[in-house]
Amino acid sequence: MPNGEFESVNILRPAEGKEDPLLALLKKNIKIIEHMMLQWHQKLGHLNPTDITKLAVDPCLEMRIKSGRALPFCKTCVQAKMTHPTFTPMMRTVKPAMRFFMDFAGGSYDTTCYR
């Protein structure tokens, strides 16, 4: 107001001629997203089928699973679970003193520091 007074405003009622944004959200039809289990699995970062089913049961998430709830073969998950040896295994000795390990470049063992 120009004279320095404040106008009282009811924050619970929207301004005249405008619709309440919360009511507008509630009036909108929320689209339910339907995908097959493999599509949900891929969209949710390769989540396991049990957790995808738990998410589909939650009514707030508005997601549904088309067809069956079994997850078909996922090549990406199999590749991610593959393990490979981090080193090549050495041949084990079959006789005593068959293999020795020596340190030619390292320092010597000094026993004076342990007294």
N, CA, C and O atoms as a GROMACS GRO file, in nm:
protein
  460
    1MET      N    1   0.085  -0.117   0.000
    1MET     CA    2   0.000   0.000   0.000
    1MET      C    3   0.090   0.124   0.000
    1MET      O    4   0.196   0.123   0.062
    2PRO      N    5   0.049   0.227  -0.067
    2PRO     CA    6   0.134   0.346  -0.077
    2PRO      C    7   0.150   0.421   0.055
    2PRO      O    8   0.251   0.489   0.073
    3ASN      N    9   0.055   0.412   0.148
    3ASN     CA   10   0.065   0.489   0.271
    3ASN      C   11   0.141   0.415   0.381
    3ASN      O   12   0.143   0.461   0.495
    4GLY      N   13   0.204   0.302   0.351
    4GLY     CA   14   0.284   0.231   0.448
    4GLY      C   15   0.208   0.126   0.526
    4GLY      O   16   0.269   0.055   0.608
    5GLU      N   17   0.079   0.113   0.505
    5GLU     CA   18   0.003   0.010   0.575
    5GLU      C   19   0.012  -0.122   0.497
    5GLU      O   20   0.035  -0.122   0.376
    6PHE      N   21  -0.005  -0.231   0.568
    6PHE     CA   22   0.001  -0.362   0.505
    6PHE      C   23  -0.139  -0.416   0.484
    6PHE      O   24  -0.228  -0.396   0.567
    7GLU      N   25  -0.156  -0.484   0.374
    7GLU     CA   26  -0.285  -0.544   0.344
    7GLU      C   27  -0.285  -0.686   0.401
    7GLU      O   28  -0.188  -0.760   0.384
    8SER      N   29  -0.393  -0.724   0.469
    8SER     CA   30  -0.400  -0.858   0.524
    8SER      C   31  -0.428  -0.957   0.412
    8SER      O   32  -0.509  -0.933   0.323
    9VAL      N   33  -0.359  -1.067   0.418
    9VAL     CA   34  -0.371  -1.168   0.314
    9VAL      C   35  -0.397  -1.302   0.381
    9VAL      O   36  -0.330  -1.338   0.478
   10ASN      N   37  -0.492  -1.375   0.329
   10ASN     CA   38  -0.519  -1.509   0.378
   10ASN      C   39  -0.437  -1.606   0.294
   10ASN      O   40  -0.466  -1.626   0.176
   11ILE      N   41  -0.335  -1.665   0.354
   11ILE     CA   42  -0.248  -1.752   0.277
   11ILE      C   43  -0.312  -1.887   0.247
   11ILE      O   44  -0.263  -1.962   0.163
   12LEU      N   45  -0.421  -1.918   0.316
   12LEU     CA   46  -0.488  -2.045   0.292
   12LEU      C   47  -0.581  -2.039   0.172
   12LEU      O   48  -0.617  -2.143   0.116
   13ARG      N   49  -0.620  -1.918   0.132
   13ARG     CA   50  -0.705  -1.901   0.015
   13ARG      C   51  -0.624  -1.839  -0.097
   13ARG      O   52  -0.551  -1.743  -0.073
   14PRO      N   53  -0.635  -1.890  -0.218
   14PRO     CA   54  -0.559  -1.831  -0.328
   14PRO      C   55  -0.612  -1.693  -0.363
   14PRO      O   56  -0.725  -1.658  -0.327
   15ALA      N   57  -0.531  -1.617  -0.431
   15ALA     CA   58  -0.572  -1.482  -0.473
   15ALA      C   59  -0.692  -1.493  -0.566
   15ALA      O   60  -0.717  -1.597  -0.628
   16GLU      N   61  -0.767  -1.384  -0.573
   16GLU     CA   62  -0.890  -1.385  -0.652
   16GLU      C   63  -0.859  -1.408  -0.800
   16GLU      O   64  -0.770  -1.344  -0.857
   17GLY      N   65  -0.933  -1.498  -0.859
   17GLY     CA   66  -0.913  -1.528  -1.000
   17GLY      C   67  -0.807  -1.635  -1.026
   17GLY      O   68  -0.788  -1.677  -1.140
   18LYS      N   69  -0.739  -1.677  -0.922
   18LYS     CA   70  -0.635  -1.778  -0.940
   18LYS      C   71  -0.677  -1.906  -0.869
   18LYS      O   72  -0.743  -1.904  -0.765
   19GLU      N   73  -0.636  -2.018  -0.927
   19GLU     CA   74  -0.668  -2.147  -0.867
   19GLU      C   75  -0.555  -2.189  -0.773
   19GLU      O   76  -0.438  -2.160  -0.797
   20ASP      N   77  -0.593  -2.257  -0.667
   20ASP     CA   78  -0.495  -2.306  -0.571
   20ASP      C   79  -0.406  -2.410  -0.640
   20ASP      O   80  -0.457  -2.506  -0.699
   21PRO      N   81  -0.272  -2.394  -0.634
   21PRO     CA   82  -0.185  -2.487  -0.705
   21PRO      C   83  -0.193  -2.630  -0.650
   21PRO      O   84  -0.176  -2.725  -0.726
   22LEU      N   85  -0.218  -2.645  -0.521
   22LEU     CA   86  -0.229  -2.780  -0.465
   22LEU      C   87  -0.354  -2.852  -0.516
   22LEU      O   88  -0.350  -2.970  -0.548
   23LEU      N   89  -0.465  -2.777  -0.525
   23LEU     CA   90  -0.587  -2.837  -0.578
   23LEU      C   91  -0.572  -2.869  -0.726
   23LEU      O   92  -0.627  -2.968  -0.775
   24ALA      N   93  -0.497  -2.786  -0.797
   24ALA     CA   94  -0.475  -2.811  -0.939
   24ALA      C   95  -0.397  -2.942  -0.958
   24ALA      O   96  -0.424  -3.017  -1.052
   25LEU      N   97  -0.302  -2.967  -0.870
   25LEU     CA   98  -0.226  -3.092  -0.879
   25LEU      C   99  -0.315  -3.212  -0.852
   25LEU      O  100  -0.303  -3.316  -0.917
   26LEU      N  101  -0.405  -3.199  -0.754
   26LEU     CA  102  -0.493  -3.310  -0.720
   26LEU      C  103  -0.594  -3.338  -0.830
   26LEU      O  104  -0.636  -3.453  -0.848
   27LYS      N  105  -0.635  -3.235  -0.903
   27LYS     CA  106  -0.734  -3.253  -1.008
   27LYS      C  107  -0.675  -3.321  -1.132
   27LYS      O  108  -0.747  -3.386  -1.208
   28LYS      N  109  -0.545  -3.306  -1.151
   28LYS     CA  110  -0.482  -3.364  -1.270
   28LYS      C  111  -0.486  -3.516  -1.260
   28LYS      O  112  -0.473  -3.574  -1.153
   29ASN      N  113  -0.502  -3.575  -1.373
   29ASN     CA  114  -0.496  -3.722  -1.379
   29ASN      C  115  -0.349  -3.763  -1.384
   29ASN      O  116  -0.275  -3.723  -1.473
   30ILE      N  117  -0.310  -3.842  -1.287
   30ILE     CA  118  -0.173  -3.888  -1.284
   30ILE      C  119  -0.165  -4.015  -1.367
   30ILE      O  120  -0.240  -4.110  -1.345
   31LYS      N  121  -0.073  -4.015  -1.462
   31LYS     CA  122  -0.061  -4.128  -1.552
   31LYS      C  123   0.013  -4.242  -1.483
   31LYS      O  124   0.119  -4.222  -1.424
   32ILE      N  125  -0.044  -4.360  -1.491
   32ILE     CA  126   0.021  -4.478  -1.436
   32ILE      C  127   0.113  -4.535  -1.543
   32ILE      O  128   0.071  -4.560  -1.656
   33ILE      N  129   0.238  -4.553  -1.507
   33ILE     CA  130   0.337  -4.600  -1.602
   33ILE      C  131   0.342  -4.753  -1.598
   33ILE      O  132   0.358  -4.813  -1.492
   34GLU      N  133   0.327  -4.813  -1.715
   34GLU     CA  134   0.330  -4.959  -1.725
   34GLU      C  135   0.447  -5.000  -1.813
   34GLU      O  136   0.463  -4.950  -1.924
   35HIS      N  137   0.526  -5.090  -1.763
   35HIS     CA  138   0.635  -5.148  -1.840
   35HIS      C  139   0.645  -5.296  -1.805
   35HIS      O  140   0.590  -5.342  -1.705
   36MET      N  141   0.714  -5.368  -1.889
   36MET     CA  142   0.741  -5.508  -1.858
   36MET      C  143   0.851  -5.515  -1.754
   36MET      O  144   0.923  -5.418  -1.731
   37MET      N  145   0.864  -5.631  -1.690
   37MET     CA  146   0.962  -5.647  -1.582
   37MET      C  147   1.104  -5.615  -1.628
   37MET      O  148   1.178  -5.550  -1.554
   38LEU      N  149   1.143  -5.657  -1.747
   38LEU     CA  150   1.278  -5.630  -1.796
   38LEU      C  151   1.300  -5.480  -1.815
   38LEU      O  152   1.409  -5.430  -1.786
   39GLN      N  153   1.198  -5.409  -1.864
   39GLN     CA  154   1.211  -5.264  -1.881
   39GLN      C  155   1.227  -5.194  -1.747
   39GLN      O  156   1.310  -5.104  -1.734
   40TRP      N  157   1.148  -5.233  -1.646
   40TRP     CA  158   1.163  -5.174  -1.512
   40TRP      C  159   1.301  -5.206  -1.456
   40TRP      O  160   1.366  -5.122  -1.395
   41HIS      N  161   1.345  -5.329  -1.478
   41HIS     CA  162   1.476  -5.374  -1.430
   41HIS      C  163   1.587  -5.284  -1.486
   41HIS      O  164   1.678  -5.244  -1.414
   42GLN      N  165   1.578  -5.253  -1.614
   42GLN     CA  166   1.679  -5.168  -1.678
   42GLN      C  167   1.665  -5.022  -1.635
   42GLN      O  168   1.765  -4.955  -1.610
   43LYS      N  169   1.542  -4.972  -1.626
   43LYS     CA  170   1.520  -4.832  -1.587
   43LYS      C  171   1.562  -4.804  -1.443
   43LYS      O  172   1.605  -4.693  -1.411
   44LEU      N  173   1.550  -4.904  -1.356
   44LEU     CA  174   1.583  -4.886  -1.215
   44LEU      C  175   1.725  -4.932  -1.183
   44LEU      O  176   1.756  -4.965  -1.068
   45GLY      N  177   1.812  -4.933  -1.283
   45GLY     CA  178   1.952  -4.963  -1.259
   45GLY      C  179   1.979  -5.108  -1.228
   45GLY      O  180   2.063  -5.140  -1.144
   46HIS      N  181   1.906  -5.198  -1.296
   46HIS     CA  182   1.923  -5.342  -1.280
   46HIS      C  183   1.891  -5.388  -1.138
   46HIS      O  184   1.964  -5.466  -1.078
   47LEU      N  185   1.781  -5.335  -1.086
   47LEU     CA  186   1.731  -5.373  -0.953
   47LEU      C  187   1.674  -5.514  -0.958
   47LEU      O  188   1.623  -5.558  -1.062
   48ASN      N  189   1.683  -5.585  -0.847
   48ASN     CA  190   1.636  -5.724  -0.845
   48ASN      C  191   1.483  -5.729  -0.851
   48ASN      O  192   1.417  -5.633  -0.810
   49PRO      N  193   1.426  -5.840  -0.901
   49PRO     CA  194   1.281  -5.850  -0.920
   49PRO      C  195   1.200  -5.837  -0.793
   49PRO      O  196   1.088  -5.785  -0.797
   50THR      N  197   1.252  -5.882  -0.680
   50THR     CA  198   1.178  -5.872  -0.554
   50THR      C  199   1.154  -5.726  -0.517
   50THR      O  200   1.043  -5.690  -0.478
   51ASP      N  201   1.256  -5.643  -0.529
   51ASP     CA  202   1.241  -5.502  -0.495
   51ASP      C  203   1.156  -5.428  -0.597
   51ASP      O  204   1.083  -5.335  -0.561
   52ILE      N  205   1.163  -5.466  -0.724
   52ILE     CA  206   1.077  -5.404  -0.825
   52ILE      C  207   0.931  -5.435  -0.793
   52ILE      O  208   0.846  -5.347  -0.806
   53THR      N  209   0.902  -5.556  -0.752
   53THR     CA  210   0.765  -5.594  -0.715
   53THR      C  211   0.718  -5.515  -0.594
   53THR      O  212   0.602  -5.473  -0.589
   54LYS      N  213   0.806  -5.493  -0.496
   54LYS     CA  214   0.769  -5.412  -0.379
   54LYS      C  215   0.737  -5.269  -0.420
   54LYS      O  216   0.644  -5.209  -0.367
   55LEU      N  217   0.813  -5.215  -0.515
   55LEU     CA  218   0.786  -5.079  -0.563
   55LEU      C  219   0.653  -5.073  -0.637
   55LEU      O  220   0.579  -4.975  -0.624
   56ALA      N  221   0.621  -5.176  -0.713
   56ALA     CA  222   0.496  -5.178  -0.790
   56ALA      C  223   0.374  -5.186  -0.700
   56ALA      O  224   0.266  -5.140  -0.738
   57VAL      N  225   0.388  -5.243  -0.582
   57VAL     CA  226   0.276  -5.256  -0.488
   57VAL      C  227   0.243  -5.120  -0.425
   57VAL      O  228   0.128  -5.096  -0.389
   58ASP      N  229   0.342  -5.033  -0.411
   58ASP     CA  230   0.322  -4.902  -0.348
   58ASP      C  231   0.233  -4.815  -0.436
   58ASP      O  232   0.272  -4.785  -0.550
   59PRO      N  233   0.115  -4.772  -0.388
   59PRO     CA  234   0.024  -4.694  -0.472
   59PRO      C  235   0.075  -4.553  -0.502
   59PRO      O  236   0.031  -4.492  -0.600
   60CYS      N  237   0.164  -4.501  -0.422
   60CYS     CA  238   0.215  -4.364  -0.444
   60CYS      C  239   0.304  -4.355  -0.567
   60CYS      O  240   0.315  -4.249  -0.628
   61LEU      N  241   0.368  -4.463  -0.605
   61LEU     CA  242   0.464  -4.459  -0.715
   61LEU      C  243   0.399  -4.467  -0.852
   61LEU      O  244   0.461  -4.432  -0.952
   62GLU      N  245   0.276  -4.514  -0.858
   62GLU     CA  246   0.201  -4.520  -0.984
   62GLU      C  247   0.277  -4.599  -1.090
   62GLU      O  248   0.286  -4.555  -1.205
   63MET      N  249   0.330  -4.713  -1.055
   63MET     CA  250   0.396  -4.797  -1.154
   63MET      C  251   0.332  -4.935  -1.154
   63MET      O  252   0.294  -4.988  -1.049
   64ARG      N  253   0.322  -4.992  -1.272
   64ARG     CA  254   0.265  -5.126  -1.285
   64ARG      C  255   0.355  -5.210  -1.374
   64ARG      O  256   0.426  -5.159  -1.461
   65ILE      N  257   0.349  -5.339  -1.349
   65ILE     CA  258   0.429  -5.432  -1.427
   65ILE      C  259   0.336  -5.507  -1.522
   65ILE      O  260   0.241  -5.572  -1.479
   66LYS      N  261   0.365  -5.497  -1.652
   66LYS     CA  262   0.288  -5.572  -1.751
   66LYS      C  263   0.333  -5.716  -1.748
   66LYS      O  264   0.446  -5.747  -1.710
   67SER      N  265   0.247  -5.802  -1.788
   67SER     CA  266   0.270  -5.947  -1.800
   67SER      C  267   0.326  -6.007  -1.672
   67SER      O  268   0.288  -5.964  -1.563
   68GLY      N  269   0.414  -6.103  -1.682
   68GLY     CA  270   0.462  -6.176  -1.565
   68GLY      C  271   0.562  -6.097  -1.481
   68GLY      O  272   0.616  -5.996  -1.524
   69ARG      N  273   0.583  -6.147  -1.361
   69ARG     CA  274   0.676  -6.081  -1.270
   69ARG      C  275   0.812  -6.150  -1.266
   69ARG      O  276   0.897  -6.116  -1.184
   70ALA      N  277   0.832  -6.246  -1.355
   70ALA     CA  278   0.962  -6.314  -1.362
   70ALA      C  279   1.056  -6.232  -1.449
   70ALA      O  280   1.015  -6.177  -1.552
   71LEU      N  281   1.179  -6.224  -1.408
   71LEU     CA  282   1.279  -6.147  -1.482
   71LEU      C  283   1.351  -6.239  -1.580
   71LEU      O  284   1.409  -6.340  -1.539
   72PRO      N  285   1.347  -6.206  -1.709
   72PRO     CA  286   1.421  -6.288  -1.805
   72PRO      C  287   1.572  -6.268  -1.791
   72PRO      O  288   1.617  -6.187  -1.710
   73PHE      N  289   1.648  -6.340  -1.869
   73PHE     CA  290   1.794  -6.334  -1.865
   73PHE      C  291   1.842  -6.192  -1.894
   73PHE      O  292   1.798  -6.130  -1.991
   74CYS      N  293   1.931  -6.141  -1.811
   74CYS     CA  294   1.987  -6.006  -1.830
   74CYS      C  295   2.138  -6.020  -1.848
   74CYS      O  296   2.211  -6.050  -1.754
   75LYS      N  297   2.184  -5.996  -1.970
   75LYS     CA  298   2.326  -6.011  -2.003
   75LYS      C  299   2.413  -5.914  -1.923
   75LYS      O  300   2.523  -5.950  -1.882
   76THR      N  301   2.366  -5.792  -1.902
   76THR     CA  302   2.443  -5.692  -1.828
   76THR      C  303   2.468  -5.736  -1.685
   76THR      O  304   2.578  -5.719  -1.633
   77CYS      N  305   2.366  -5.792  -1.620
   77CYS     CA  306   2.384  -5.838  -1.482
   77CYS      C  307   2.483  -5.952  -1.474
   77CYS      O  308   2.564  -5.959  -1.381
   78VAL      N  309   2.479  -6.042  -1.571
   78VAL     CA  310   2.573  -6.154  -1.571
   78VAL      C  311   2.715  -6.103  -1.590
   78VAL      O  312   2.807  -6.151  -1.524
   79GLN      N  313   2.733  -6.007  -1.681
   79GLN     CA  314   2.867  -5.951  -1.704
   79GLN      C  315   2.917  -5.877  -1.582
   79GLN      O  316   3.037  -5.881  -1.552
   80ALA      N  317   2.829  -5.810  -1.511
   80ALA     CA  318   2.871  -5.735  -1.392
   80ALA      C  319   2.912  -5.828  -1.279
   80ALA      O  320   2.996  -5.792  -1.196
   81LYS      N  321   2.855  -5.947  -1.275
   81LYS     CA  322   2.887  -6.041  -1.168
   81LYS      C  323   3.006  -6.131  -1.202
   81LYS      O  324   3.050  -6.210  -1.118
   82MET      N  325   3.057  -6.119  -1.324
   82MET     CA  326   3.170  -6.202  -1.363
   82MET      C  327   3.293  -6.164  -1.283
   82MET      O  328   3.316  -6.047  -1.253
   83THR      N  329   3.370  -6.263  -1.248
   83THR     CA  330   3.497  -6.236  -1.180
   83THR      C  331   3.608  -6.293  -1.266
   83THR      O  332   3.592  -6.394  -1.334
   84HIS      N  333   3.720  -6.228  -1.260
   84HIS     CA  334   3.837  -6.278  -1.331
   84HIS      C  335   3.954  -6.277  -1.234
   84HIS      O  336   3.958  -6.194  -1.143
   85PRO      N  337   4.048  -6.366  -1.252
   85PRO     CA  338   4.161  -6.369  -1.160
   85PRO      C  339   4.242  -6.240  -1.169
   85PRO      O  340   4.268  -6.190  -1.278
   86THR      N  341   4.280  -6.187  -1.055
   86THR     CA  342   4.356  -6.062  -1.054
   86THR      C  343   4.503  -6.085  -1.087
   86THR      O  344   4.574  -5.990  -1.121
   87PHE      N  345   4.548  -6.207  -1.079
   87PHE     CA  346   4.686  -6.239  -1.116
   87PHE      C  347   4.689  -6.382  -1.169
   87PHE      O  348   4.598  -6.461  -1.145
   88THR      N  349   4.795  -6.412  -1.241
   88THR     CA  350   4.808  -6.549  -1.290
   88THR      C  351   4.868  -6.635  -1.179
   88THR      O  352   4.971  -6.598  -1.123
   89PRO      N  353   4.807  -6.745  -1.148
   89PRO     CA  354   4.859  -6.828  -1.039
   89PRO      C  355   4.995  -6.889  -1.076
   89PRO      O  356   5.016  -6.933  -1.189
   90MET      N  357   5.085  -6.890  -0.978
   90MET     CA  358   5.218  -6.948  -0.999
   90MET      C  359   5.211  -7.098  -0.975
   90MET      O  360   5.126  -7.148  -0.901
   91MET      N  361   5.304  -7.167  -1.040
   91MET     CA  362   5.312  -7.311  -1.018
   91MET      C  363   5.362  -7.337  -0.876
   91MET      O  364   5.462  -7.279  -0.834
   92ARG      N  365   5.295  -7.421  -0.805
   92ARG     CA  366   5.336  -7.453  -0.669
   92ARG      C  367   5.454  -7.550  -0.672
   92ARG      O  368   5.466  -7.632  -0.763
   93THR      N  369   5.538  -7.539  -0.573
   93THR     CA  370   5.653  -7.629  -0.566
   93THR      C  371   5.608  -7.767  -0.520
   93THR      O  372   5.516  -7.781  -0.439
   94VAL      N  373   5.675  -7.866  -0.572
   94VAL     CA  374   5.642  -8.003  -0.534
   94VAL      C  375   5.751  -8.066  -0.447
   94VAL      O  376   5.728  -8.168  -0.382
   95LYS      N  377   5.870  -8.002  -0.445
   95LYS     CA  378   5.981  -8.053  -0.364
   95LYS      C  379   6.030  -7.940  -0.273
   95LYS      O  380   6.019  -7.824  -0.310
   96PRO      N  381   6.085  -7.973  -0.158
   96PRO     CA  382   6.145  -7.870  -0.073
   96PRO      C  383   6.264  -7.805  -0.145
   96PRO      O  384   6.338  -7.871  -0.218
   97ALA      N  385   6.280  -7.675  -0.124
   97ALA     CA  386   6.389  -7.594  -0.182
   97ALA      C  387   6.384  -7.591  -0.334
   97ALA      O  388   6.488  -7.573  -0.398
   98MET      N  389   6.270  -7.607  -0.391
   98MET     CA  390   6.257  -7.600  -0.537
   98MET      C  391   6.260  -7.454  -0.584
   98MET      O  392   6.302  -7.426  -0.696
   99ARG      N  393   6.215  -7.362  -0.499
   99ARG     CA  394   6.212  -7.220  -0.537
   99ARG      C  395   6.259  -7.137  -0.419
   99ARG      O  396   6.216  -7.159  -0.305
  100PHE      N  397   6.347  -7.040  -0.447
  100PHE     CA  398   6.396  -6.947  -0.345
  100PHE      C  399   6.362  -6.805  -0.388
  100PHE      O  400   6.360  -6.775  -0.508
  101PHE      N  401   6.336  -6.718  -0.292
  101PHE     CA  402   6.316  -6.577  -0.319
  101PHE      C  403   6.423  -6.500  -0.244
  101PHE      O  404   6.439  -6.516  -0.124
  102MET      N  405   6.498  -6.415  -0.317
  102MET     CA  406   6.606  -6.338  -0.256
  102MET      C  407   6.588  -6.192  -0.290
  102MET      O  408   6.538  -6.156  -0.397
  103ASP      N  409   6.628  -6.108  -0.197
  103ASP     CA  410   6.622  -5.964  -0.217
  103ASP      C  411   6.765  -5.914  -0.236
  103ASP      O  412   6.839  -5.901  -0.138
  104PHE      N  413   6.804  -5.885  -0.360
  104PHE     CA  414   6.940  -5.839  -0.388
  104PHE      C  415   6.952  -5.688  -0.377
  104PHE      O  416   7.063  -5.638  -0.356
  105ALA      N  417   6.844  -5.614  -0.391
  105ALA     CA  418   6.853  -5.468  -0.394
  105ALA      C  419   6.812  -5.404  -0.262
  105ALA      O  420   6.836  -5.284  -0.244
  106GLY      N  421   6.752  -5.476  -0.172
  106GLY     CA  422   6.702  -5.416  -0.050
  106GLY      C  423   6.809  -5.397   0.056
  106GLY      O  424   6.922  -5.442   0.039
  107GLY      N  425   6.773  -5.330   0.164
  107GLY     CA  426   6.866  -5.306   0.274
  107GLY      C  427   6.886  -5.432   0.357
  107GLY      O  428   6.815  -5.531   0.340
  108SER      N  429   6.981  -5.425   0.445
  108SER     CA  430   7.010  -5.541   0.529
  108SER      C  431   6.929  -5.534   0.658
  108SER      O  432   6.874  -5.429   0.692
  109TYR      N  433   6.921  -5.644   0.726
  109TYR     CA  434   6.849  -5.653   0.852
  109TYR      C  435   6.940  -5.607   0.964
  109TYR      O  436   7.044  -5.669   0.989
  110ASP      N  437   6.903  -5.501   1.031
  110ASP     CA  438   6.986  -5.444   1.137
  110ASP      C  439   6.925  -5.482   1.272
  110ASP      O  440   6.814  -5.440   1.304
  111THR      N  441   6.997  -5.561   1.350
  111THR     CA  442   6.944  -5.607   1.478
  111THR      C  443   6.971  -5.509   1.591
  111THR      O  444   6.920  -5.528   1.702
  112THR      N  445   7.051  -5.405   1.568
  112THR     CA  446   7.085  -5.312   1.677
  112THR      C  447   6.966  -5.226   1.717
  112THR      O  448   6.962  -5.178   1.830
  113CYS      N  449   6.872  -5.204   1.632
  113CYS     CA  450   6.759  -5.118   1.666
  113CYS      C  451   6.658  -5.188   1.756
  113CYS      O  452   6.568  -5.122   1.809
  114TYR      N  453   6.669  -5.318   1.775
  114TYR     CA  454   6.574  -5.392   1.857
  114TYR      C  455   6.625  -5.424   1.997
  114TYR      O  456   6.562  -5.501   2.068
  115ARG      N  457   6.737  -5.368   2.037
  115ARG     CA  458   6.792  -5.396   2.170
  115ARG      C  459   6.740  -5.301   2.272
  115ARG      O  460   6.777  -5.310   2.389
   0.00000   0.00000   0.00000
